[in-house]
Amino acid sequence: MADHLTLTTPGSSAMSTVTMYRTEFLTFSSNGLRPRQNFRRISLSPTLKIYCKSIGNVKEEELSLQLQTKTSIRQVEDSRPSNLRFDRLQPSDLELNQHKRLEFGKFVAREALLDEEFWTAAWLRAESHWEHRRGERYVDSFKRKFAEQEFNAIKSRYRSQHGQSNTCVVAVRKEESNVKRTVLKSVVGTLDFSIRHLLHGESFPGEREKHHFCSINRKHLNKYVYVSNLCVAKSARRQGIASNMLYFVIETARSSGVENVYVHVHRNNRPALELYENFGFEMVEMASSHLVEQDMYLLCLKT
């Protein structure tokens, strides 16, 4: 959009026309759990053009000064795929046709398959992460940003294996006759697990000192399962969801021939420590000195 300004110098027949170009502002809207962010790219390229004309002289001089500024405000694209449907109904068991699943009470633990399930899992993790900081300013914005980043991380882990097998597990409500639920209302718990290999010289994940002194046969790398991001919707807790998702992972490890399952737990997270201890997880003493600064424990279960 352009504004024109004509300047005349007193006592002179010279006339200058200044053309200034201005840009429009972007707008956005946001709405609760379903963050909708529609941004338009700002192209910040202010242009100043000055035309000088003299009546007594046919010569026309143009002084053009254009300040080309690379876009400093990058276009904020919606991190969720455009085909996400938040009114999508939870597929039936027949539609999913999954063989690896664990039914317990009113719920089922299985691998997440739909993008809507990945997004809901990411949102549950955001809720859990910010659960005790609800009084902070902009907490809803932080949660939305956290969920978007986690959603992208889940998708990225599925795309790039790097010698690992990554799985996002969700706990969903069982099908009920004459009851239709959206994916958002069906997913009540989630965790990630991956099948990895110990690095050369490691006796547990994250060990560093032995790398230069010990090595193991590349053909016999030790595999292990690593569990992370376990959380349950606040409204669905105390119903065995976390323990059954964890049991699902342990059984998957056993059926895959993996002997060790590892998990990091914060030292002050008593409920989580009790959950893992009830399954037989034990603290890896050798790893304790490595995790003092992080206030974490490394726990291991022999399957």
C-alpha positions in Angstrom: 0.0 0.0 0.0 1.5 3.4 -1.0 1.2 6.9 0.3 2.2 9.9 -1.9 3.5 13.2 -0.5 4.4 16.2 -2.8 7.0 18.7 -1.5 7.6 22.1 -3.1 10.7 24.1 -2.2 9.8 27.8 -1.5 11.1 30.2 -4.1 11.8 27.4 -6.5 10.0 25.7 -9.3 11.3 22.4 -8.3 8.8 19.8 -7.1 9.5 16.6 -5.3 7.2 13.7 -5.0 7.9 11.2 -2.2 6.3 7.8 -2.4 6.4 5.7 0.7 5.3 2.1 0.8 3.9 0.6 4.0 3.2 -3.0 4.9 0.1 -4.5 6.5 0.1 -6.1 10.0 -0.5 -9.8 10.6 -3.4 -11.1 12.6 -3.9 -14.3 14.4 -6.5 -16.0 16.6 -6.2 -18.6 19.3 -8.8 -20.9 20.8 -8.2 -23.2 23.8 -7.1 -26.8 23.2 -7.3 -26.4 19.5 -4.7 -23.7 18.8 -5.5 -22.1 15.4 -2.8 -19.8 14.3 -3.2 -18.2 11.0 -0.3 -15.9 10.2 0.5 -14.0 7.0 4.1 -13.4 6.1 5.3 -9.9 6.8 7.6 -8.7 4.0 9.4 -5.8 5.6 10.8 -3.9 2.5 10.3 -0.2 3.0 10.8 1.8 -0.2 11.5 5.5 -0.5 11.4 7.0 -4.0 12.0 10.7 -4.6 11.3 12.2 -8.1 12.7 15.6 -8.8 11.3 17.6 -11.7 12.5 21.0 -12.9 10.1 23.0 -15.1 13.0 24.8 -16.8 14.9 21.7 -17.5 13.7 18.7 -19.4 16.0 16.5 -17.5 14.3 14.3 -14.9 16.3 13.0 -12.0 15.3 10.1 -9.9 16.8 9.3 -6.7 15.6 5.9 -5.5 16.5 4.6 -2.2 15.2 1.2 -1.4 15.9 -0.4 2.0 15.7 -4.1 1.4 15.4 -5.8 4.7 15.2 -9.5 4.8 12.1 -10.7 6.6 13.0 -10.4 10.3 9.7 -11.9 11.4 9.6 -15.4 9.9 6.3 -16.7 8.8 4.9 -18.7 11.7 3.5 -21.7 10.1 1.0 -24.0 11.8 3.1 -26.9 13.2 0.2 -29.2 12.9 -0.5 -30.8 9.6 -3.4 -29.2 7.7 -5.3 -32.4 7.6 -5.7 -32.8 11.3 -9.4 -33.3 12.2 -10.2 -32.6 15.8 -13.8 -33.9 15.3 -12.5 -37.2 14.0 -14.1 -40.1 15.7 -12.0 -42.8 17.3 -11.7 -45.7 14.8 -13.1 -49.1 15.8 -10.9 -52.0 16.7 -11.9 -53.6 13.4 -10.7 -50.6 11.5 -7.4 -50.5 13.3 -6.7 -54.2 13.1 -3.9 -54.2 15.7 -2.6 -57.4 17.1 -0.4 -55.9 19.8 -2.8 -54.5 22.3 -3.6 -54.8 26.0 -7.1 -54.5 27.3 -7.6 -53.6 30.9 -10.8 -52.4 32.6 -12.4 -49.7 30.4 -9.2 -49.1 28.5 -6.9 -50.4 25.8 -3.1 -49.8 25.5 -1.7 -49.9 22.0 0.6 -48.1 19.6 -0.6 -44.7 18.4 -1.4 -44.7 14.7 -3.3 -41.5 13.8 -1.9 -38.0 13.7 -4.8 -36.9 16.0 -3.6 -39.5 18.5 0.0 -38.1 18.3 -1.4 -34.6 18.8 -3.5 -35.6 21.8 -0.5 -37.5 23.3 1.6 -34.3 22.9 -1.1 -32.2 24.6 -1.3 -34.6 27.5 2.5 -34.2 28.0 2.1 -30.4 27.8 -0.6 -30.6 30.5 1.6 -32.8 32.7 4.6 -30.6 32.2 2.8 -27.4 33.2 0.4 -29.0 35.8 2.0 -27.3 38.8 2.6 -24.0 37.2 -1.0 -22.9 36.3 -0.6 -19.5 38.1 2.2 -18.4 35.8 1.5 -15.8 33.1 1.0 -17.0 29.6 0.9 -20.6 30.7 -1.7 -21.5 28.1 0.6 -20.1 25.3 3.5 -22.1 26.7 1.5 -25.3 26.8 0.4 -24.8 23.2 4.0 -24.2 22.1 5.2 -27.2 24.1 2.5 -29.4 22.6 3.4 -28.3 19.0 7.1 -29.0 19.6 6.3 -32.4 21.2 4.0 -33.3 18.3 6.7 -32.5 15.8 9.3 -34.5 17.9 7.0 -37.6 17.9 6.6 -37.4 14.1 10.3 -36.8 13.6 11.2 -39.9 15.7 9.0 -42.0 13.6 10.5 -40.7 10.4 14.2 -41.0 11.4 15.0 -44.3 13.0 18.8 -44.0 13.3 19.1 -47.7 14.2 16.3 -47.3 16.7 12.7 -48.5 16.8 10.5 -45.8 18.2 6.9 -46.3 19.4 4.3 -43.9 20.9 1.9 -45.8 23.1 -1.5 -44.5 24.0 -4.2 -45.7 26.4 -7.7 -45.2 24.9 -11.2 -45.8 26.1 -12.8 -49.0 25.0 -15.5 -49.1 22.4 -19.0 -48.9 23.8 -22.2 -49.7 21.9 -24.0 -46.6 20.7 -21.2 -44.3 22.1 -19.2 -42.3 19.7 -16.1 -40.4 20.9 -13.6 -38.2 19.2 -9.9 -39.1 19.3 -9.4 -36.1 21.7 -11.7 -37.6 24.2 -10.6 -41.2 23.8 -6.9 -40.9 24.5 -6.2 -40.7 28.3 -2.6 -41.8 28.6 0.7 -42.0 26.7 4.3 -43.0 26.8 7.2 -43.5 24.4 9.6 -46.4 24.2 12.4 -47.2 21.9 14.6 -50.2 21.2 18.2 -49.0 21.2 21.8 -50.4 21.3 24.4 -49.7 24.0 27.4 -47.8 22.6 30.8 -49.4 22.5 32.1 -49.9 26.0 28.9 -48.9 27.8 27.4 -51.1 30.5 24.4 -48.7 30.8 22.9 -45.9 28.7 24.8 -42.7 29.1 28.0 -44.1 30.4 31.0 -42.3 29.0 34.3 -43.1 30.7 34.8 -46.6 29.3 34.5 -45.6 25.6 38.2 -45.3 25.1 39.2 -48.4 27.1 36.6 -51.0 26.2 34.9 -52.2 23.1 32.4 -54.9 22.3 31.8 -56.9 19.1 29.7 -55.0 16.6 27.8 -58.1 15.8 26.7 -58.5 19.4 25.6 -55.0 20.4 23.4 -55.1 23.5 19.9 -54.0 22.9 17.7 -52.4 25.5 14.3 -50.6 25.7 14.2 -47.0 26.9 10.9 -45.6 28.3 10.1 -41.9 28.5 7.3 -39.4 28.6 4.8 -41.4 30.7 1.8 -39.4 31.7 -1.9 -39.8 32.3 -4.8 -37.3 32.0 -5.6 -35.9 35.4 -9.3 -37.0 35.0 -8.3 -40.6 34.4 -5.8 -41.3 37.1 -6.0 -44.0 39.8 -7.4 -46.5 37.3 -4.2 -48.5 36.5 -3.5 -46.8 33.2 0.2 -46.0 33.8 0.9 -49.4 35.1 -0.8 -51.2 32.3 0.9 -49.1 29.6 4.2 -49.9 31.3 3.3 -53.6 31.4 2.5 -53.4 27.7 6.0 -52.1 27.0 7.7 -54.8 29.2 5.8 -57.6 27.4 6.8 -56.0 24.1 10.5 -56.0 25.2 10.3 -59.7 26.2 8.7 -60.7 23.0 11.4 -58.8 21.1 14.2 -60.6 23.0 15.3 -57.5 24.9 16.6 -58.2 28.3 16.8 -54.7 29.9 14.3 -51.9 30.2 15.7 -48.5 31.3 14.0 -45.3 32.5 15.1 -42.0 34.0 13.1 -40.7 36.9 13.4 -37.4 38.8 14.6 -38.0 42.4 11.6 -36.1 43.9 9.0 -37.9 41.8 7.8 -40.3 44.4 4.7 -41.6 42.6 6.8 -42.5 39.6 9.5 -44.1 41.7 6.9 -46.3 43.4 5.4 -47.3 40.1 8.7 -48.5 38.7 9.8 -50.1 42.0 6.5 -52.1 42.1 7.5 -53.6 38.7 10.9 -54.6 39.9 13.0 -51.7 38.5 16.2 -51.2 40.4 18.5 -48.2 40.6 21.7 -48.4 38.5 24.2 -47.4 41.1 27.0 -46.9 38.6 24.9 -44.2 36.9 24.1 -42.2 40.0 27.3 -40.0 39.9 26.5 -39.1 36.3 23.1 -37.8 37.2 23.6 -35.8 40.4 23.4 -32.5 38.6 20.2 -33.5 36.8 18.6 -34.8 40.1 17.7 -38.0 38.2 17.9 -41.7 38.8 18.5 -44.3 36.1 16.4 -47.4 36.8 16.6 -50.8 35.1 14.4 -53.8 34.9 15.7 -57.3 33.9 13.0 -58.9 31.8 
